[in-house]
Amino acid sequence: MKNKVLIVDHELLINKLLESRLTKEGFKVDKALDGISALRKAQLKKYDIILADIMVPNIAGLELIAELKKTRHNSETPIFVLTALASDELVVDVLEAGVKDYIVKPFSLNVVVAKLKQFILSDLTAA
């Protein structure tokens, strides 16, 4: 099962909540609190999914997405965005940048887990 997830969020509580729930669901989780840490981890390790807030310190937004997609190990890794920003223009820009889904904060952990599982199942049946 594809289950290595990188969580990128500057909010420690959200990081811990996501890590706890995803671990219980069988995912292997790494965390980053800012864009630079996320890029370092993505350059060293292959992930199956990246779950990223686009409002993190150092490197954020569309630049973070673009830089993650340039990494050798994760250029094809699906990115799911978690953010409190929900303007139509930003949603369109982020989706056009190639993310799999845009999840607005506050979010339900059940919905996040369901979306990740749905993606994994659809990816397995497509292979």
N, CA, C and O atoms as CSV, one atom per row, in Angstrom:
chain,resi,resn,atom,element,x,y,z
A,1,MET,N,N,0.842,-1.193,0.000
A,1,MET,CA,C,0.000,0.000,0.000
A,1,MET,C,C,0.877,1.242,0.000
A,1,MET,O,O,1.872,1.315,0.721
A,2,LYS,N,N,0.499,2.211,-0.813
A,2,LYS,CA,C,1.202,3.486,-0.813
A,2,LYS,C,C,0.758,4.254,0.419
A,2,LYS,O,O,-0.421,4.572,0.572
A,3,ASN,N,N,1.713,4.550,1.301
A,3,ASN,CA,C,1.267,5.188,2.530
A,3,ASN,C,C,2.271,6.124,3.188
A,3,ASN,O,O,2.120,6.437,4.369
A,4,LYS,N,N,3.284,6.579,2.470
A,4,LYS,CA,C,4.238,7.522,3.055
A,4,LYS,C,C,3.761,8.942,2.768
A,4,LYS,O,O,3.636,9.352,1.613
A,5,VAL,N,N,3.496,9.686,3.846
A,5,VAL,CA,C,2.927,11.023,3.722
A,5,VAL,C,C,3.851,12.048,4.372
A,5,VAL,O,O,4.378,11.825,5.462
A,6,LEU,N,N,4.036,13.170,3.687
A,6,LEU,CA,C,4.727,14.320,4.264
A,6,LEU,C,C,3.668,15.367,4.572
A,6,LEU,O,O,2.946,15.812,3.680
A,7,ILE,N,N,3.578,15.760,5.842
A,7,ILE,CA,C,2.668,16.823,6.262
A,7,ILE,C,C,3.480,18.098,6.391
A,7,ILE,O,O,4.495,18.127,7.088
A,8,VAL,N,N,3.038,19.152,5.720
A,8,VAL,CA,C,3.712,20.450,5.787
A,8,VAL,C,C,2.710,21.462,6.334
A,8,VAL,O,O,1.796,21.887,5.628
A,9,ASP,N,N,2.888,21.842,7.590
A,9,ASP,CA,C,1.998,22.818,8.213
A,9,ASP,C,C,2.720,23.473,9.363
A,9,ASP,O,O,3.335,22.788,10.181
A,10,HIS,N,N,2.658,24.787,9.441
A,10,HIS,CA,C,3.349,25.521,10.502
A,10,HIS,C,C,2.603,25.469,11.833
A,10,HIS,O,O,3.169,25.812,12.872
A,11,GLU,N,N,1.355,25.050,11.813
A,11,GLU,CA,C,0.573,24.954,13.045
A,11,GLU,C,C,0.836,23.595,13.687
A,11,GLU,O,O,0.432,22.555,13.167
A,12,LEU,N,N,1.517,23.629,14.821
A,12,LEU,CA,C,1.938,22.406,15.501
A,12,LEU,C,C,0.754,21.508,15.851
A,12,LEU,O,O,0.850,20.288,15.715
A,13,LEU,N,N,-0.347,22.084,16.294
A,13,LEU,CA,C,-1.517,21.280,16.659
A,13,LEU,C,C,-2.068,20.532,15.445
A,13,LEU,O,O,-2.404,19.352,15.545
A,14,ILE,N,N,-2.161,21.207,14.310
A,14,ILE,CA,C,-2.659,20.544,13.096
A,14,ILE,C,C,-1.703,19.431,12.683
A,14,ILE,O,O,-2.141,18.340,12.316
A,15,ASN,N,N,-0.400,19.701,12.740
A,15,ASN,CA,C,0.600,18.680,12.435
A,15,ASN,C,C,0.387,17.442,13.303
A,15,ASN,O,O,0.373,16.318,12.802
A,16,LYS,N,N,0.222,17.657,14.603
A,16,LYS,CA,C,0.067,16.529,15.529
A,16,LYS,C,C,-1.242,15.787,15.310
A,16,LYS,O,O,-1.270,14.557,15.351
A,17,LEU,N,N,-2.328,16.520,15.077
A,17,LEU,CA,C,-3.621,15.873,14.826
A,17,LEU,C,C,-3.582,15.016,13.566
A,17,LEU,O,O,-4.039,13.874,13.565
A,18,LEU,N,N,-3.031,15.580,12.494
A,18,LEU,CA,C,-2.932,14.823,11.245
A,18,LEU,C,C,-2.022,13.614,11.414
A,18,LEU,O,O,-2.355,12.517,10.965
A,19,GLU,N,N,-0.875,13.809,12.058
A,19,GLU,CA,C,0.054,12.695,12.266
A,19,GLU,C,C,-0.609,11.572,13.060
A,19,GLU,O,O,-0.513,10.404,12.684
A,20,SER,N,N,-1.278,11.921,14.151
A,20,SER,CA,C,-1.920,10.916,14.991
A,20,SER,C,C,-2.975,10.130,14.216
A,20,SER,O,O,-2.993,8.900,14.256
A,21,ARG,N,N,-3.849,10.841,13.515
A,21,ARG,CA,C,-4.932,10.163,12.791
A,21,ARG,C,C,-4.405,9.339,11.627
A,21,ARG,O,O,-4.828,8.201,11.427
A,22,LEU,N,N,-3.485,9.908,10.859
A,22,LEU,CA,C,-2.966,9.169,9.702
A,22,LEU,C,C,-2.159,7.958,10.136
A,22,LEU,O,O,-2.197,6.925,9.467
A,23,THR,N,N,-1.437,8.059,11.228
A,23,THR,CA,C,-0.693,6.914,11.755
A,23,THR,C,C,-1.657,5.795,12.147
A,23,THR,O,O,-1.408,4.624,11.859
A,24,LYS,N,N,-2.762,6.161,12.807
A,24,LYS,CA,C,-3.780,5.165,13.175
A,24,LYS,C,C,-4.385,4.494,11.947
A,24,LYS,O,O,-4.826,3.346,12.011
A,25,GLU,N,N,-4.405,5.217,10.829
A,25,GLU,CA,C,-4.975,4.683,9.584
A,25,GLU,C,C,-3.949,3.889,8.775
A,25,GLU,O,O,-4.257,3.412,7.683
A,26,GLY,N,N,-2.728,3.745,9.306
A,26,GLY,CA,C,-1.722,2.932,8.642
A,26,GLY,C,C,-0.730,3.691,7.782
A,26,GLY,O,O,0.083,3.079,7.088
A,27,PHE,N,N,-0.785,5.023,7.818
A,27,PHE,CA,C,0.162,5.823,7.048
A,27,PHE,C,C,1.457,5.996,7.838
A,27,PHE,O,O,1.451,6.012,9.069
A,28,LYS,N,N,2.558,6.124,7.115
A,28,LYS,CA,C,3.845,6.486,7.707
A,28,LYS,C,C,4.009,7.976,7.469
A,28,LYS,O,O,3.946,8.437,6.329
A,29,VAL,N,N,4.219,8.734,8.545
A,29,VAL,CA,C,4.142,10.186,8.460
A,29,VAL,C,C,5.468,10.855,8.817
A,29,VAL,O,O,6.111,10.511,9.810
A,30,ASP,N,N,5.859,11.814,7.984
A,30,ASP,CA,C,6.922,12.759,8.308
A,30,ASP,C,C,6.274,14.134,8.349
A,30,ASP,O,O,5.259,14.371,7.695
A,31,LYS,N,N,6.875,15.050,9.132
A,31,LYS,CA,C,6.299,16.388,9.265
A,31,LYS,C,C,7.343,17.458,8.999
A,31,LYS,O,O,8.535,17.266,9.239
A,32,ALA,N,N,6.867,18.586,8.498
A,32,ALA,CA,C,7.702,19.767,8.319
A,32,ALA,C,C,6.876,20.977,8.741
A,32,ALA,O,O,5.680,21.055,8.462
A,33,LEU,N,N,7.530,21.915,9.416
A,33,LEU,CA,C,6.828,23.105,9.897
A,33,LEU,C,C,6.990,24.317,8.984
A,33,LEU,O,O,6.343,25.344,9.192
A,34,ASP,N,N,7.850,24.200,7.976
A,34,ASP,CA,C,8.053,25.318,7.057
A,34,ASP,C,C,8.466,24.786,5.686
A,34,ASP,O,O,8.732,23.596,5.515
A,35,GLY,N,N,8.510,25.699,4.718
A,35,GLY,CA,C,8.813,25.316,3.351
A,35,GLY,C,C,10.214,24.761,3.147
A,35,GLY,O,O,10.404,23.816,2.381
A,36,ILE,N,N,11.187,25.337,3.823
A,36,ILE,CA,C,12.568,24.859,3.664
A,36,ILE,C,C,12.711,23.433,4.199
A,36,ILE,O,O,13.333,22.588,3.556
A,37,SER,N,N,12.142,23.166,5.366
A,37,SER,CA,C,12.194,21.801,5.920
A,37,SER,C,C,11.470,20.820,5.016
A,37,SER,O,O,11.926,19.692,4.828
A,38,ALA,N,N,10.351,21.241,4.458
A,38,ALA,CA,C,9.598,20.370,3.548
A,38,ALA,C,C,10.437,20.017,2.328
A,38,ALA,O,O,10.482,18.859,1.912
A,39,LEU,N,N,11.101,21.015,1.757
A,39,LEU,CA,C,11.936,20.758,0.580
A,39,LEU,C,C,13.104,19.846,0.907
A,39,LEU,O,O,13.444,18.964,0.118
A,40,ARG,N,N,13.718,20.049,2.059
A,40,ARG,CA,C,14.831,19.175,2.457
A,40,ARG,C,C,14.372,17.728,2.551
A,40,ARG,O,O,15.037,16.822,2.049
A,41,LYS,N,N,13.231,17.518,3.195
A,41,LYS,CA,C,12.720,16.155,3.335
A,41,LYS,C,C,12.350,15.569,1.973
A,41,LYS,O,O,12.622,14.400,1.698
A,42,ALA,N,N,11.729,16.387,1.126
A,42,ALA,CA,C,11.311,15.915,-0.202
A,42,ALA,C,C,12.502,15.623,-1.100
A,42,ALA,O,O,12.392,14.814,-2.021
A,43,GLN,N,N,13.632,16.262,-0.852
A,43,GLN,CA,C,14.831,16.003,-1.649
A,43,GLN,C,C,15.519,14.708,-1.226
A,43,GLN,O,O,16.269,14.114,-2.000
A,44,LEU,N,N,15.259,14.276,0.003
A,44,LEU,CA,C,15.936,13.093,0.539
A,44,LEU,C,C,15.111,11.812,0.476
A,44,LEU,O,O,15.667,10.714,0.470
A,45,LYS,N,N,13.790,11.949,0.428
A,45,LYS,CA,C,12.926,10.787,0.576
A,45,LYS,C,C,11.737,10.868,-0.371
A,45,LYS,O,O,11.206,11.950,-0.625
A,46,LYS,N,N,11.325,9.719,-0.888
A,46,LYS,CA,C,10.149,9.631,-1.753
A,46,LYS,C,C,8.900,9.489,-0.899
A,46,LYS,O,O,8.846,8.655,0.004
A,47,TYR,N,N,7.901,10.305,-1.189
A,47,TYR,CA,C,6.610,10.223,-0.502
A,47,TYR,C,C,5.536,9.797,-1.492
A,47,TYR,O,O,5.660,10.016,-2.697
A,48,ASP,N,N,4.492,9.193,-0.972
A,48,ASP,CA,C,3.363,8.807,-1.815
A,48,ASP,C,C,2.360,9.941,-1.937
A,48,ASP,O,O,1.665,10.063,-2.945
A,49,ILE,N,N,2.290,10.778,-0.890
A,49,ILE,CA,C,1.383,11.920,-0.860
A,49,ILE,C,C,2.053,13.029,-0.053
A,49,ILE,O,O,2.701,12.769,0.961
A,50,ILE,N,N,1.889,14.263,-0.512
A,50,ILE,CA,C,2.313,15.421,0.277
A,50,ILE,C,C,1.053,16.208,0.614
A,50,ILE,O,O,0.281,16.582,-0.269
A,51,LEU,N,N,0.862,16.448,1.892
A,51,LEU,CA,C,-0.293,17.181,2.412
A,51,LEU,C,C,0.254,18.504,2.929
A,51,LEU,O,O,0.890,18.530,3.983
A,52,ALA,N,N,0.022,19.608,2.213
A,52,ALA,CA,C,0.725,20.849,2.523
A,52,ALA,C,C,-0.191,22.059,2.664
A,52,ALA,O,O,-1.064,22.306,1.831
A,53,ASP,N,N,0.033,22.801,3.736
A,53,ASP,CA,C,-0.548,24.129,3.867
A,53,ASP,C,C,0.260,25.025,2.936
A,53,ASP,O,O,1.471,24.845,2.809
A,54,ILE,N,N,-0.376,25.968,2.295
A,54,ILE,CA,C,0.387,26.853,1.414
A,54,ILE,C,C,0.726,28.171,2.098
A,54,ILE,O,O,1.258,29.086,1.469
A,55,MET,N,N,0.417,28.264,3.387
A,55,MET,CA,C,0.797,29.449,4.154
A,55,MET,C,C,1.785,29.027,5.242
A,55,MET,O,O,1.457,29.061,6.428
A,56,VAL,N,N,2.972,28.636,4.846
A,56,VAL,CA,C,4.008,28.233,5.791
A,56,VAL,C,C,5.190,29.197,5.677
A,56,VAL,O,O,5.361,29.844,4.644
A,57,PRO,N,N,6.000,29.297,6.724
A,57,PRO,CA,C,7.154,30.193,6.669
A,57,PRO,C,C,8.190,29.783,5.621
A,57,PRO,O,O,8.251,28.627,5.203
A,58,ASN,N,N,8.989,30.741,5.216
A,58,ASN,CA,C,10.161,30.604,4.345
A,58,ASN,C,C,9.832,30.443,2.867
A,58,ASN,O,O,10.241,31.275,2.057
A,59,ILE,N,N,9.115,29.410,2.500
A,59,ILE,CA,C,8.677,29.211,1.115
A,59,ILE,C,C,7.213,28.808,1.192
A,59,ILE,O,O,6.870,27.838,1.868
A,60,ALA,N,N,6.353,29.540,0.510
A,60,ALA,CA,C,4.920,29.268,0.649
A,60,ALA,C,C,4.214,29.378,-0.697
A,60,ALA,O,O,4.790,29.796,-1.702
A,61,GLY,N,N,2.951,28.989,-0.674
A,61,GLY,CA,C,2.081,29.175,-1.821
A,61,GLY,C,C,2.495,28.404,-3.054
A,61,GLY,O,O,2.969,27.271,-2.979
A,62,LEU,N,N,2.301,29.053,-4.201
A,62,LEU,CA,C,2.592,28.414,-5.476
A,62,LEU,C,C,4.079,28.104,-5.618
A,62,LEU,O,O,4.452,27.148,-6.297
A,63,GLU,N,N,4.932,28.911,-4.979
A,63,GLU,CA,C,6.374,28.642,-5.029
A,63,GLU,C,C,6.695,27.318,-4.338
A,63,GLU,O,O,7.509,26.541,-4.836
A,64,LEU,N,N,6.061,27.059,-3.199
A,64,LEU,CA,C,6.285,25.792,-2.492
A,64,LEU,C,C,5.864,24.615,-3.362
A,64,LEU,O,O,6.588,23.626,-3.469
A,65,ILE,N,N,4.707,24.722,-3.976
A,65,ILE,CA,C,4.221,23.645,-4.853
A,65,ILE,C,C,5.210,23.414,-5.996
A,65,ILE,O,O,5.576,22.275,-6.286
A,66,ALA,N,N,5.637,24.494,-6.639
A,66,ALA,CA,C,6.567,24.379,-7.767
A,66,ALA,C,C,7.892,23.754,-7.332
A,66,ALA,O,O,8.436,22.906,-8.039
A,67,GLU,N,N,8.409,24.160,-6.189
A,67,GLU,CA,C,9.685,23.625,-5.706
A,67,GLU,C,C,9.566,22.150,-5.326
A,67,GLU,O,O,10.482,21.370,-5.584
A,68,LEU,N,N,8.448,21.764,-4.716
A,68,LEU,CA,C,8.239,20.350,-4.383
A,68,LEU,C,C,8.203,19.513,-5.654
A,68,LEU,O,O,8.728,18.401,-5.685
A,69,LYS,N,N,7.582,20.047,-6.701
A,69,LYS,CA,C,7.479,19.314,-7.963
A,69,LYS,C,C,8.812,19.225,-8.701
A,69,LYS,O,O,8.945,18.431,-9.633
A,70,LYS,N,N,9.793,20.019,-8.304
A,70,LYS,CA,C,11.123,19.973,-8.926
A,70,LYS,C,C,12.046,18.960,-8.256
A,70,LYS,O,O,13.118,18.664,-8.785
A,71,THR,N,N,11.654,18.427,-7.111
A,71,THR,CA,C,12.542,17.505,-6.404
A,71,THR,C,C,12.638,16.185,-7.160
A,71,THR,O,O,11.673,15.729,-7.774
A,72,ARG,N,N,13.809,15.591,-7.101
A,72,ARG,CA,C,14.072,14.350,-7.833
A,72,ARG,C,C,13.128,13.226,-7.406
A,72,ARG,O,O,12.584,12.519,-8.255
A,73,HIS,N,N,12.933,13.059,-6.112
A,73,HIS,CA,C,12.134,11.939,-5.613
A,73,HIS,C,C,10.626,12.184,-5.700
A,73,HIS,O,O,9.850,11.230,-5.755
A,74,ASN,N,N,10.208,13.438,-5.712
A,74,ASN,CA,C,8.781,13.732,-5.564
A,74,ASN,C,C,8.197,14.587,-6.684
A,74,ASN,O,O,7.185,15.257,-6.481
A,75,SER,N,N,8.808,14.575,-7.839
A,75,SER,CA,C,8.304,15.389,-8.947
A,75,SER,C,C,6.908,14.948,-9.395
A,75,SER,O,O,6.142,15.749,-9.930
A,76,GLU,N,N,6.587,13.690,-9.178
A,76,GLU,CA,C,5.270,13.163,-9.569
A,76,GLU,C,C,4.358,12.892,-8.368
A,76,GLU,O,O,3.240,12.404,-8.537
A,77,THR,N,N,4.823,13.200,-7.180
A,77,THR,CA,C,4.042,12.925,-5.971
A,77,THR,C,C,2.817,13.838,-5.913
A,77,THR,O,O,2.948,15.053,-6.063
A,78,PRO,N,N,1.636,13.274,-5.700
A,78,PRO,CA,C,0.432,14.102,-5.609
A,78,PRO,C,C,0.473,14.978,-4.360
A,78,PRO,O,O,0.853,14.531,-3.278
A,79,ILE,N,N,0.074,16.226,-4.535
A,79,ILE,CA,C,0.032,17.191,-3.443
A,79,ILE,C,C,-1.422,17.538,-3.162
A,79,ILE,O,O,-2.185,17.885,-4.064
A,80,PHE,N,N,-1.782,17.438,-1.899
A,80,PHE,CA,C,-3.090,17.861,-1.422
A,80,PHE,C,C,-2.858,19.121,-0.593
A,80,PHE,O,O,-2.060,19.102,0.344
A,81,VAL,N,N,-3.541,20.209,-0.922
A,81,VAL,CA,C,-3.350,21.469,-0.217
A,81,VAL,C,C,-4.375,21.600,0.905
A,81,VAL,O,O,-5.564,21.341,0.720
A,82,LEU,N,N,-3.880,22.009,2.076
A,82,LEU,CA,C,-4.720,22.355,3.220
A,82,LEU,C,C,-4.477,23.824,3.498
A,82,LEU,O,O,-3.330,24.219,3.706
A,83,THR,N,N,-5.508,24.643,3.510
A,83,THR,CA,C,-5.285,26.065,3.769
A,83,THR,C,C,-6.549,26.754,4.240
A,83,THR,O,O,-7.663,26.299,3.979
A,84,ALA,N,N,-6.355,27.858,4.937
A,84,ALA,CA,C,-7.481,28.680,5.368
A,84,ALA,C,C,-7.902,29.650,4.263
A,84,ALA,O,O,-8.954,30.284,4.353
A,85,LEU,N,N,-7.085,29.758,3.235
A,85,LEU,CA,C,-7.395,30.656,2.124
A,85,LEU,C,C,-8.333,29.958,1.146
A,85,LEU,O,O,-8.093,28.818,0.750
A,86,ALA,N,N,-9.398,30.647,0.761
A,86,ALA,CA,C,-10.381,29.977,-0.087
A,86,ALA,C,C,-10.902,30.843,-1.222
A,86,ALA,O,O,-12.013,30.617,-1.703
A,87,SER,N,N,-10.132,31.823,-1.660
A,87,SER,CA,C,-10.608,32.645,-2.776
A,87,SER,C,C,-10.645,31.796,-4.049
A,87,SER,O,O,-9.802,30.924,-4.259
A,88,ASP,N,N,-11.630,32.069,-4.880
A,88,ASP,CA,C,-11.763,31.320,-6.130
A,88,ASP,C,C,-10.487,31.389,-6.955
A,88,ASP,O,O,-10.046,30.386,-7.517
A,89,GLU,N,N,-9.900,32.573,-7.024
A,89,GLU,CA,C,-8.695,32.763,-7.830
A,89,GLU,C,C,-7.552,31.885,-7.326
A,89,GLU,O,O,-6.853,31.261,-8.124
A,90,LEU,N,N,-7.357,31.834,-6.009
A,90,LEU,CA,C,-6.280,31.018,-5.453
A,90,LEU,C,C,-6.551,29.531,-5.683
A,90,LEU,O,O,-5.644,28.783,-6.051
A,91,VAL,N,N,-7.779,29.108,-5.470
A,91,VAL,CA,C,-8.122,27.697,-5.699
A,91,VAL,C,C,-7.797,27.315,-7.139
A,91,VAL,O,O,-7.186,26.274,-7.380
A,92,VAL,N,N,-8.193,28.135,-8.084
A,92,VAL,CA,C,-7.930,27.859,-9.497
A,92,VAL,C,C,-6.427,27.828,-9.764
A,92,VAL,O,O,-5.932,26.925,-10.439
A,93,ASP,N,N,-5.701,28.813,-9.233
A,93,ASP,CA,C,-4.247,28.862,-9.446
A,93,ASP,C,C,-3.555,27.616,-8.904
A,93,ASP,O,O,-2.678,27.048,-9.555
A,94,VAL,N,N,-3.955,27.202,-7.722
A,94,VAL,CA,C,-3.328,26.038,-7.092
A,94,VAL,C,C,-3.672,24.759,-7.857
A,94,VAL,O,O,-2.802,23.918,-8.083
A,95,LEU,N,N,-4.917,24.614,-8.250
A,95,LEU,CA,C,-5.303,23.431,-9.020
A,95,LEU,C,C,-4.587,23.411,-10.369
A,95,LEU,O,O,-4.166,22.351,-10.831
A,96,GLU,N,N,-4.449,24.567,-10.997
A,96,GLU,CA,C,-3.729,24.632,-12.270
A,96,GLU,C,C,-2.240,24.343,-12.101
A,96,GLU,O,O,-1.567,23.956,-13.056
A,97,ALA,N,N,-1.724,24.532,-10.876
A,97,ALA,CA,C,-0.314,24.213,-10.591
A,97,ALA,C,C,-0.110,22.710,-10.444
A,97,ALA,O,O,1.021,22.242,-10.316
A,98,GLY,N,N,-1.206,21.955,-10.462
A,98,GLY,CA,C,-1.082,20.510,-10.481
A,98,GLY,C,C,-1.366,19.779,-9.188
A,98,GLY,O,O,-1.006,18.609,-9.056
A,99,VAL,N,N,-2.011,20.442,-8.217
A,99,VAL,CA,C,-2.332,19.715,-6.988
A,99,VAL,C,C,-3.531,18.797,-7.219
A,99,VAL,O,O,-4.351,19.037,-8.105
A,100,LYS,N,N,-3.618,17.743,-6.407
A,100,LYS,CA,C,-4.714,16.775,-6.538
A,100,LYS,C,C,-6.013,17.297,-5.956
A,100,LYS,O,O,-7.085,17.071,-6.518
A,101,ASP,N,N,-5.921,18.005,-4.817
A,101,ASP,CA,C,-7.138,18.475,-4.161
A,101,ASP,C,C,-6.816,19.682,-3.298
A,101,ASP,O,O,-5.670,19.893,-2.900
A,102,TYR,N,N,-7.840,20.467,-3.017
A,102,TYR,CA,C,-7.735,21.698,-2.248
A,102,TYR,C,C,-8.700,21.561,-1.088
A,102,TYR,O,O,-9.914,21.533,-1.294
A,103,ILE,N,N,-8.188,21.477,0.114
A,103,ILE,CA,C,-9.010,21.263,1.299
A,103,ILE,C,C,-8.928,22.515,2.165
A,103,ILE,O,O,-7.839,22.939,2.552
A,104,VAL,N,N,-10.085,23.106,2.469
A,104,VAL,CA,C,-10.136,24.363,3.206
A,104,VAL,C,C,-10.215,24.102,4.712
A,104,VAL,O,O,-10.989,23.263,5.174
A,105,LYS,N,N,-9.393,24.846,5.467
A,105,LYS,CA,C,-9.433,24.809,6.931
A,105,LYS,C,C,-10.571,25.706,7.402
A,105,LYS,O,O,-10.818,26.733,6.771
A,106,PRO,N,N,-11.263,25.374,8.462
A,106,PRO,CA,C,-11.103,24.148,9.242
A,106,PRO,C,C,-11.636,22.958,8.456
A,106,PRO,O,O,-12.604,23.076,7.705
A,107,PHE,N,N,-10.995,21.823,8.637
A,107,PHE,CA,C,-11.378,20.625,7.905
A,107,PHE,C,C,-11.717,19.518,8.890
A,107,PHE,O,O,-11.376,19.583,10.071
A,108,SER,N,N,-12.390,18.512,8.378
A,108,SER,CA,C,-12.703,17.315,9.149
A,108,SER,C,C,-11.598,16.292,8.902
A,108,SER,O,O,-11.248,16.013,7.755
A,109,LEU,N,N,-11.052,15.737,9.978
A,109,LEU,CA,C,-10.045,14.674,9.821
A,109,LEU,C,C,-10.618,13.501,9.043
A,109,LEU,O,O,-9.913,12.872,8.253
A,110,ASN,N,N,-11.890,13.206,9.262
A,110,ASN,CA,C,-12.530,12.101,8.537
A,110,ASN,C,C,-12.527,12.355,7.037
A,110,ASN,O,O,-12.300,11.434,6.253
A,111,VAL,N,N,-12.779,13.600,6.628
A,111,VAL,CA,C,-12.810,13.942,5.210
A,111,VAL,C,C,-11.403,13.854,4.619
A,111,VAL,O,O,-11.227,13.329,3.520
A,112,VAL,N,N,-10.407,14.360,5.332
A,112,VAL,CA,C,-9.031,14.292,4.836
A,112,VAL,C,C,-8.619,12.839,4.634
A,112,VAL,O,O,-8.081,12.482,3.586
A,113,VAL,N,N,-8.870,12.009,5.632
A,113,VAL,CA,C,-8.511,10.588,5.531
A,113,VAL,C,C,-9.258,9.931,4.374
A,113,VAL,O,O,-8.669,9.158,3.618
A,114,ALA,N,N,-10.531,10.226,4.229
A,114,ALA,CA,C,-11.323,9.637,3.143
A,114,ALA,C,C,-10.767,10.046,1.775
A,114,ALA,O,O,-10.692,9.218,0.867
A,115,LYS,N,N,-10.379,11.305,1.624
A,115,LYS,CA,C,-9.821,11.773,0.347
A,115,LYS,C,C,-8.502,11.074,0.039
A,115,LYS,O,O,-8.263,10.668,-1.098
A,116,LEU,N,N,-7.647,10.932,1.045
A,116,LEU,CA,C,-6.366,10.259,0.828
A,116,LEU,C,C,-6.578,8.792,0.475
A,116,LEU,O,O,-5.940,8.276,-0.442
A,117,LYS,N,N,-7.462,8.124,1.192
A,117,LYS,CA,C,-7.742,6.712,0.897
A,117,LYS,C,C,-8.359,6.560,-0.487
A,117,LYS,O,O,-8.012,5.636,-1.223
A,118,GLN,N,N,-9.266,7.454,-0.843
A,118,GLN,CA,C,-9.884,7.394,-2.170
A,118,GLN,C,C,-8.827,7.552,-3.254
A,118,GLN,O,O,-8.851,6.839,-4.257
A,119,PHE,N,N,-7.904,8.480,-3.054
A,119,PHE,CA,C,-6.839,8.672,-4.029
A,119,PHE,C,C,-5.989,7.413,-4.148
A,119,PHE,O,O,-5.685,6.965,-5.253
A,120,ILE,N,N,-5.612,6.849,-3.017
A,120,ILE,CA,C,-4.755,5.644,-3.024
A,120,ILE,C,C,-5.465,4.497,-3.734
A,120,ILE,O,O,-4.861,3.803,-4.551
A,121,LEU,N,N,-6.735,4.296,-3.429
A,121,LEU,CA,C,-7.489,3.208,-4.070
A,121,LEU,C,C,-7.623,3.447,-5.576
A,121,LEU,O,O,-7.472,2.514,-6.364
A,122,SER,N,N,-7.907,4.694,-5.982
A,122,SER,CA,C,-8.048,4.963,-7.407
A,122,SER,C,C,-6.710,4.821,-8.130
A,122,SER,O,O,-6.665,4.404,-9.287
A,123,ASP,N,N,-5.624,5.170,-7.442
A,123,ASP,CA,C,-4.304,5.049,-8.032
A,123,ASP,C,C,-3.924,3.572,-8.186
A,123,ASP,O,O,-3.292,3.195,-9.174
A,124,LEU,N,N,-4.303,2.745,-7.224
A,124,LEU,CA,C,-3.993,1.315,-7.293
A,124,LEU,C,C,-4.784,0.636,-8.406
A,124,LEU,O,O,-4.257,-0.242,-9.089
A,125,THR,N,N,-6.044,1.032,-8.596
A,125,THR,CA,C,-6.854,0.400,-9.642
A,125,THR,C,C,-6.429,0.868,-11.024
A,125,THR,O,O,-6.632,0.160,-12.010
A,126,ALA,N,N,-5.839,2.061,-11.104
A,126,ALA,CA,C,-5.378,2.586,-12.399
A,126,ALA,C,C,-4.069,1.905,-12.829
A,126,ALA,O,O,-3.753,1.843,-14.017
A,127,ALA,N,N,-3.328,1.404,-11.862
A,127,ALA,CA,C,-2.002,0.802,-12.176
A,127,ALA,C,C,-2.104,-0.559,-12.768
A,127,ALA,O,O,-1.084,-1.176,-13.077
